[in-house]
Amino acid sequence: MKPRVPCVMLGLLVAVGLAACDRSRFDMLTQPRLGPDASSPLFDDRKATRAPPPGTVAHAMGDAALVSGGRNGTQALRARDEAEAREALPDRPPRALMLRGQERYGIYCMPCHSPVGDGDGPVVRRGFPAPPSLHEERLRAVSDRHIYDVISQGFGIMYPFADRIEPEDRWAIVAFVRALQLSRHAPMAELALAPQPPTGASGAAQWHAVVPPVAETTR
């Protein structure tokens, strides 16, 4: 009767080989990588994230683009590029853009800049350095693009929001900031006259115009 040791050894070698193959496949699926904020000694700027080569053209974006031939997402990419290249808002921004800006401002800007833009937000009242009031003359004089770039790239202790706010939403915030500034500095000559109340047979007014109170902040 022949010994079974060679067969057992062969079986062990096959098992080890299969395990090694599975381990190699697993390693390929979970390769080590560096995040956007990681550092690397391989480059002069010590940053792991590299800028795309000059002339690189992105073809698509969004979840659908990841599982398609590259055509899905081109419309979203085009809209993003147009928003990034814009220099100013239209003279009369659409109402939908203003409402979107009000919502985004409340999420990302209000904690520091306050609901009315005077720099007295909730986190400031808890000790965070106060940003300048959006109603200062110098900030009312800056261009729309300047406000957009500050939202995108940050300024001073304000960190950039380009990685969490889409370009079109950044422009919506700019529109709402302009509305906040106008709310306190609108020229009286440009304000529309209030409509006169209708009168009855006795000449008495049938209703009274209601003037909304001026928003005030309290500490």
Disulfide bonds with the S-S distance in Angstrom:
none
